[in-house]
Amino acid sequence: MKLTLTSTLIASALTLAAFSNAAQAQGRLVVYCSATNEMCETETKAFGEKYDVKTSFIRNGSGSTLAKVDAEKKNPQADVWYGGTLDPQSQAGEMGLLQPYKSPNLEQIMEKFRDPAKVKGNLSSAVYVGILGFGVNTQRLKEKNLPVPKCWKDLTKPEYKGEIQIADPQSSGTAYTALATFAQLWGEDQAFDYLKQLNVNVSQYTKSGIAPARNAARGETAIGIGFLHDYSLEKEQGAPLELISPCEGTGYEIGGVSILKGARNVDNAKLFVDWVLSKDAQELAWKQGKSYQILTNTTAETSPNSLKLDDLKLINYDMDKYGSTDVRKALINKWVSEVKMGK
């Protein structure tokens, strides 16, 4: 009888411990976020409050996050990757670093963005669309008696020497989108000829794709290359910026969300994907998160500061090709050896 009682107590204790651990796990979520810090904070906080989940985020660029996720693949430190350009998340799927999830909210997403990554099967989902272009500080240009550039090719003119900033594609998904865009506009050889000419005028390759927008807004540089929604935010806050969608046409990003393979809190990760694809979350991104991308949820109200897809001259961006690991590595390595090292 004594042995039976002891065994029962031990079993009960083990069951209680297991239940406590499970309960603790169900109440947490760790997000790697590659959107703006304000958007990351807005969305994770709202999710945590809505679903009573202790949610935290670590903000980093898309390229840096891909390297981190790969380094941690045997012991994942996060559950979900949210925001930033889709290309690195597409590559993560190709590398076996993600797990599939088909959210019921995909029915509300623009049809062509419902399964956008190279490896199909809902490894990643699309939460927004960002348009590549450049913002110009009209006040600084006026002071230097320089015209407002309207085309990509204008940026190679000698009068803009030292007046352009763009991010480094080794750490920034924004800059990789620019590489891929130029390759699709003109072919790889001509694209790299262009990048070498542009390099002469670049004062700084920033770590983050957002930094050129902030620096252009402050007048530290005349021209910043990046996603135009970042410049919309700075303009709304009073910066003397003009947004340019280049005359030759341009590329775009899809902002992704993906569940990491081996996620410790996979149920909450699925719930988070449902959340960021929802009408409420996508509207919250601009109403409180001050992010003015084009929304993918067709039922969501769009910010008046957002661009309209139908008004833009866009390339037919090849997500499959330029979202592949081999192409990304090849383009970035070529950029480092032929462009950056030549600076």
TORMAR-559013 format. One record per residue (C-alpha): x, y, z; chain. Coordinates in nm, 2 decimals, decimal comma, padded with zeros to 4 digits. Layout:
[[X; Y; Z]; A]
...
END
This chain:
[[00,00; 00,00; 00,00]; A]
[[00,28; 00,23; 00,09]; A]
[[00,46; 00,16; -00,23]; A]
[[00,15; 00,22; -00,43]; A]
[[00,09; 00,55; -00,26]; A]
[[00,45; 00,66; -00,32]; A]
[[00,42; 00,56; -00,68]; A]
[[00,10; 00,75; -00,72]; A]
[[00,25; 01,07; -00,56]; A]
[[00,55; 01,05; -00,79]; A]
[[00,33; 01,00; -01,09]; A]
[[00,11; 01,29; -00,99]; A]
[[00,42; 01,51; -00,94]; A]
[[00,55; 01,42; -01,28]; A]
[[00,21; 01,48; -01,44]; A]
[[00,19; 01,82; -01,27]; A]
[[00,54; 01,91; -01,38]; A]
[[00,46; 01,81; -01,74]; A]
[[00,14; 02,01; -01,73]; A]
[[00,32; 02,32; -01,59]; A]
[[00,59; 02,30; -01,86]; A]
[[00,32; 02,26; -02,13]; A]
[[00,12; 02,55; -01,99]; A]
[[00,43; 02,77; -01,98]; A]
[[00,52; 02,68; -02,34]; A]
[[00,17; 02,76; -02,46]; A]
[[00,20; 03,11; -02,32]; A]
[[00,51; 03,23; -02,50]; A]
[[00,63; 03,34; -02,85]; A]
[[00,96; 03,46; -02,97]; A]
[[00,96; 03,66; -03,30]; A]
[[01,26; 03,74; -03,52]; A]
[[01,14; 04,06; -03,69]; A]
[[01,28; 04,23; -04,00]; A]
[[01,02; 04,51; -04,03]; A]
[[01,07; 04,85; -03,87]; A]
[[01,12; 04,85; -03,50]; A]
[[00,79; 05,04; -03,45]; A]
[[00,59; 04,79; -03,66]; A]
[[00,76; 04,49; -03,49]; A]
[[00,66; 04,63; -03,15]; A]
[[00,31; 04,73; -03,25]; A]
[[00,22; 04,39; -03,39]; A]
[[00,39; 04,17; -03,13]; A]
[[00,24; 04,37; -02,84]; A]
[[-00,11; 04,36; -02,99]; A]
[[-00,09; 03,99; -03,06]; A]
[[00,03; 03,92; -02,70]; A]
[[-00,25; 04,12; -02,55]; A]
[[-00,52; 03,98; -02,77]; A]
[[-00,42; 03,61; -02,71]; A]
[[-00,27; 03,64; -02,37]; A]
[[00,07; 03,52; -02,49]; A]
[[00,40; 03,65; -02,35]; A]
[[00,55; 03,77; -02,68]; A]
[[00,90; 03,91; -02,74]; A]
[[01,08; 04,01; -03,06]; A]
[[01,44; 04,06; -03,18]; A]
[[01,48; 04,31; -03,46]; A]
[[01,74; 04,25; -03,74]; A]
[[01,77; 04,29; -04,11]; A]
[[01,66; 04,01; -04,34]; A]
[[02,00; 03,90; -04,45]; A]
[[02,14; 03,90; -04,09]; A]
[[01,83; 03,71; -03,97]; A]
[[01,87; 03,44; -04,24]; A]
[[02,23; 03,38; -04,12]; A]
[[02,11; 03,37; -03,75]; A]
[[01,83; 03,12; -03,83]; A]
[[02,08; 02,90; -04,02]; A]
[[02,33; 02,91; -03,73]; A]
[[02,06; 02,82; -03,48]; A]
[[01,89; 02,54; -03,68]; A]
[[01,99; 02,27; -03,44]; A]
[[01,85; 02,47; -03,15]; A]
[[01,61; 02,73; -03,27]; A]
[[01,59; 03,04; -03,04]; A]
[[01,28; 03,19; -03,21]; A]
[[00,94; 03,06; -03,33]; A]
[[00,85; 03,28; -03,62]; A]
[[01,02; 03,52; -03,87]; A]
[[00,81; 03,82; -03,95]; A]
[[00,86; 04,11; -04,19]; A]
[[01,14; 04,21; -04,42]; A]
[[01,19; 04,10; -04,78]; A]
[[01,06; 03,76; -04,88]; A]
[[01,37; 03,65; -05,07]; A]
[[01,58; 03,55; -04,76]; A]
[[01,27; 03,37; -04,61]; A]
[[01,23; 03,19; -04,95]; A]
[[01,59; 03,08; -04,92]; A]
[[01,53; 02,97; -04,56]; A]
[[01,26; 02,74; -04,70]; A]
[[01,49; 02,61; -04,96]; A]
[[01,75; 02,54; -04,69]; A]
[[01,50; 02,34; -04,48]; A]
[[01,48; 02,59; -04,20]; A]
[[01,10; 02,65; -04,21]; A]
[[00,79; 02,44; -04,15]; A]
[[00,47; 02,48; -04,36]; A]
[[00,15; 02,63; -04,24]; A]
[[-00,16; 02,71; -04,45]; A]
[[-00,35; 02,98; -04,26]; A]
[[-00,73; 03,00; -04,30]; A]
[[-00,68; 03,37; -04,35]; A]
[[-00,50; 03,31; -04,69]; A]
[[-00,84; 03,32; -04,85]; A]
[[-00,84; 03,70; -04,79]; A]
[[-00,49; 03,75; -04,94]; A]
[[-00,43; 03,86; -05,30]; A]
[[-00,43; 03,54; -05,50]; A]
[[-00,09; 03,58; -05,65]; A]
[[00,07; 03,62; -05,31]; A]
[[-00,09; 03,32; -05,13]; A]
[[00,21; 03,09; -05,17]; A]
[[00,49; 03,32; -05,29]; A]
[[00,81; 03,15; -05,19]; A]
[[01,02; 02,93; -05,43]; A]
[[00,95; 02,61; -05,25]; A]
[[00,57; 02,57; -05,26]; A]
[[00,35; 02,44; -04,98]; A]
[[00,30; 02,75; -04,77]; A]
[[00,64; 02,77; -04,60]; A]
[[00,60; 03,15; -04,61]; A]
[[00,31; 03,39; -04,64]; A]
[[00,29; 03,75; -04,77]; A]
[[00,19; 04,03; -04,53]; A]
[[00,27; 04,34; -04,74]; A]
[[00,42; 04,47; -05,07]; A]
[[00,69; 04,74; -05,07]; A]
[[00,80; 04,93; -05,38]; A]
[[01,17; 04,99; -05,45]; A]
[[01,27; 05,34; -05,55]; A]
[[01,45; 05,64; -05,41]; A]
[[01,37; 05,94; -05,20]; A]
[[01,54; 06,28; -05,25]; A]
[[01,59; 06,56; -05,01]; A]
[[01,47; 06,85; -05,22]; A]
[[01,61; 07,11; -04,98]; A]
[[01,97; 06,96; -05,00]; A]
[[01,94; 06,94; -05,38]; A]
[[01,83; 07,30; -05,40]; A]
[[02,12; 07,41; -05,18]; A]
[[02,36; 07,23; -05,41]; A]
[[02,18; 07,35; -05,72]; A]
[[02,11; 06,99; -05,84]; A]
[[01,80; 06,86; -06,03]; A]
[[01,57; 06,60; -05,89]; A]
[[01,66; 06,27; -06,05]; A]
[[01,37; 06,07; -06,21]; A]
[[01,54; 05,75; -06,33]; A]
[[01,78; 05,49; -06,21]; A]
[[02,03; 05,59; -06,47]; A]
[[02,02; 05,95; -06,35]; A]
[[02,19; 05,84; -06,02]; A]
[[02,52; 05,76; -06,20]; A]
[[02,56; 06,13; -06,32]; A]
[[02,88; 06,29; -06,18]; A]
[[02,69; 06,57; -06,01]; A]
[[02,55; 06,33; -05,75]; A]
[[02,89; 06,21; -05,64]; A]
[[02,89; 06,15; -05,26]; A]
[[02,51; 06,22; -05,24]; A]
[[02,37; 05,87; -05,25]; A]
[[02,32; 05,60; -04,99]; A]
[[02,20; 05,24; -05,02]; A]
[[02,23; 04,95; -04,79]; A]
[[02,47; 04,66; -04,81]; A]
[[02,31; 04,35; -04,96]; A]
[[02,51; 04,12; -04,73]; A]
[[02,30; 04,24; -04,43]; A]
[[02,00; 04,40; -04,60]; A]
[[01,71; 04,24; -04,79]; A]
[[01,63; 04,58; -04,93]; A]
[[01,96; 04,61; -05,10]; A]
[[01,94; 04,25; -05,24]; A]
[[01,60; 04,34; -05,39]; A]
[[01,78; 04,63; -05,57]; A]
[[02,05; 04,39; -05,70]; A]
[[01,78; 04,15; -05,83]; A]
[[01,58; 04,44; -05,98]; A]
[[01,87; 04,58; -06,18]; A]
[[01,95; 04,23; -06,30]; A]
[[01,59; 04,18; -06,42]; A]
[[01,57; 04,53; -06,58]; A]
[[01,89; 04,51; -06,78]; A]
[[02,05; 04,17; -06,76]; A]
[[02,32; 04,08; -06,51]; A]
[[02,62; 04,22; -06,71]; A]
[[02,46; 04,56; -06,76]; A]
[[02,33; 04,56; -06,41]; A]
[[02,68; 04,53; -06,27]; A]
[[02,82; 04,79; -06,50]; A]
[[02,55; 05,02; -06,36]; A]
[[02,63; 04,92; -06,00]; A]
[[03,00; 05,01; -06,06]; A]
[[02,90; 05,35; -06,19]; A]
[[02,66; 05,40; -05,90]; A]
[[02,94; 05,30; -05,66]; A]
[[03,13; 05,61; -05,75]; A]
[[02,85; 05,83; -05,62]; A]
[[02,77; 05,63; -05,30]; A]
[[02,88; 05,78; -04,98]; A]
[[02,79; 05,49; -04,75]; A]
[[02,66; 05,14; -04,77]; A]
[[02,44; 05,11; -04,46]; A]
[[02,38; 04,79; -04,26]; A]
[[02,00; 04,85; -04,26]; A]
[[01,77; 04,92; -04,56]; A]
[[01,58; 05,18; -04,35]; A]
[[01,89; 05,39; -04,27]; A]
[[01,92; 05,57; -04,61]; A]
[[01,56; 05,70; -04,57]; A]
[[01,64; 05,84; -04,22]; A]
[[01,97; 05,99; -04,34]; A]
[[01,80; 06,15; -04,64]; A]
[[01,53; 06,29; -04,42]; A]
[[01,79; 06,45; -04,19]; A]
[[01,97; 06,60; -04,49]; A]
[[02,28; 06,39; -04,43]; A]
[[02,25; 06,27; -04,79]; A]
[[02,06; 06,40; -05,09]; A]
[[01,93; 06,06; -05,22]; A]
[[01,85; 05,73; -05,04]; A]
[[01,77; 05,41; -05,23]; A]
[[01,52; 05,18; -05,06]; A]
[[01,15; 05,10; -05,02]; A]
[[00,93; 05,40; -05,07]; A]
[[00,71; 05,34; -04,77]; A]
[[01,00; 05,42; -04,55]; A]
[[01,03; 05,76; -04,72]; A]
[[00,65; 05,81; -04,69]; A]
[[00,69; 05,79; -04,32]; A]
[[00,97; 06,04; -04,30]; A]
[[00,78; 06,28; -04,53]; A]
[[00,47; 06,25; -04,32]; A]
[[00,69; 06,36; -04,02]; A]
[[00,79; 06,67; -04,20]; A]
[[01,11; 06,58; -04,39]; A]
[[01,15; 06,76; -04,73]; A]
[[01,14; 06,44; -04,93]; A]
[[01,01; 06,36; -05,28]; A]
[[00,94; 06,00; -05,36]; A]
[[01,06; 05,87; -05,70]; A]
[[00,93; 05,55; -05,87]; A]
[[01,20; 05,53; -06,14]; A]
[[01,12; 05,59; -06,51]; A]
[[01,27; 05,26; -06,62]; A]
[[01,04; 05,06; -06,40]; A]
[[01,12; 04,90; -06,06]; A]
[[01,10; 04,59; -05,85]; A]
[[00,93; 04,53; -05,52]; A]
[[00,95; 04,33; -05,20]; A]
[[00,69; 04,09; -05,05]; A]
[[00,70; 04,11; -04,68]; A]
[[00,70; 03,76; -04,54]; A]
[[00,60; 03,56; -04,24]; A]
[[00,73; 03,21; -04,17]; A]
[[00,73; 02,95; -03,89]; A]
[[01,08; 02,83; -03,81]; A]
[[01,15; 02,45; -03,82]; A]
[[01,17; 02,32; -03,46]; A]
[[00,98; 02,61; -03,31]; A]
[[00,92; 02,55; -02,94]; A]
[[00,59; 02,73; -02,95]; A]
[[00,45; 02,62; -03,28]; A]
[[00,08; 02,66; -03,19]; A]
[[00,14; 03,02; -03,10]; A]
[[00,35; 03,07; -03,41]; A]
[[00,05; 02,95; -03,62]; A]
[[-00,18; 03,19; -03,43]; A]
[[00,07; 03,47; -03,50]; A]
[[00,07; 03,40; -03,87]; A]
[[-00,31; 03,41; -03,87]; A]
[[-00,29; 03,74; -03,68]; A]
[[-00,05; 03,92; -03,92]; A]
[[-00,25; 03,81; -04,22]; A]
[[-00,58; 03,93; -04,07]; A]
[[-00,76; 04,26; -04,16]; A]
[[-00,71; 04,40; -03,81]; A]
[[-00,34; 04,34; -03,79]; A]
[[-00,27; 04,47; -04,14]; A]
[[-00,46; 04,79; -04,07]; A]
[[-00,29; 04,82; -03,73]; A]
[[00,05; 04,82; -03,92]; A]
[[-00,02; 05,17; -04,06]; A]
[[-00,26; 05,31; -03,80]; A]
[[-00,02; 05,25; -03,51]; A]
[[00,29; 05,09; -03,65]; A]
[[00,35; 05,37; -03,90]; A]
[[00,43; 05,13; -04,19]; A]
[[00,29; 05,23; -04,52]; A]
[[00,34; 04,93; -04,74]; A]
[[00,07; 04,80; -04,98]; A]
[[-00,14; 04,55; -04,78]; A]
[[-00,20; 04,20; -04,90]; A]
[[-00,53; 04,14; -04,72]; A]
[[-00,80; 04,24; -04,97]; A]
[[-01,05; 04,32; -04,70]; A]
[[-00,82; 04,56; -04,52]; A]
[[-00,84; 04,94; -04,54]; A]
[[-00,52; 05,09; -04,70]; A]
[[-00,33; 05,39; -04,56]; A]
[[-00,38; 05,71; -04,76]; A]
[[00,01; 05,73; -04,75]; A]
[[00,04; 05,40; -04,94]; A]
[[00,12; 05,38; -05,31]; A]
[[-00,13; 05,21; -05,55]; A]
[[-00,01; 04,90; -05,74]; A]
[[-00,20; 05,01; -06,05]; A]
[[-00,02; 05,34; -06,06]; A]
[[00,33; 05,20; -06,08]; A]
[[00,55; 05,07; -06,35]; A]
[[00,67; 04,74; -06,21]; A]
[[00,89; 04,46; -06,34]; A]
[[00,75; 04,11; -06,34]; A]
[[00,97; 04,02; -06,04]; A]
[[01,09; 03,66; -06,06]; A]
[[01,05; 03,54; -05,70]; A]
[[01,14; 03,18; -05,78]; A]
[[01,47; 03,27; -05,94]; A]
[[01,58; 03,55; -05,72]; A]
[[01,45; 03,39; -05,41]; A]
[[01,68; 03,09; -05,46]; A]
[[01,99; 03,04; -05,24]; A]
[[02,23; 02,99; -05,53]; A]
[[02,13; 03,30; -05,72]; A]
[[02,13; 03,52; -05,40]; A]
[[02,48; 03,40; -05,30]; A]
[[02,61; 03,45; -05,65]; A]
[[02,48; 03,80; -05,68]; A]
[[02,60; 03,91; -05,34]; A]
[[02,94; 03,76; -05,38]; A]
[[02,98; 03,92; -05,72]; A]
[[02,87; 04,26; -05,57]; A]
[[03,13; 04,23; -05,29]; A]
[[03,41; 04,14; -05,52]; A]
[[03,33; 04,36; -05,82]; A]
[[03,16; 04,66; -05,66]; A]
[[03,23; 04,70; -05,29]; A]
[[03,59; 04,60; -05,29]; A]
[[03,65; 04,84; -05,57]; A]
[[03,54; 05,13; -05,35]; A]
END
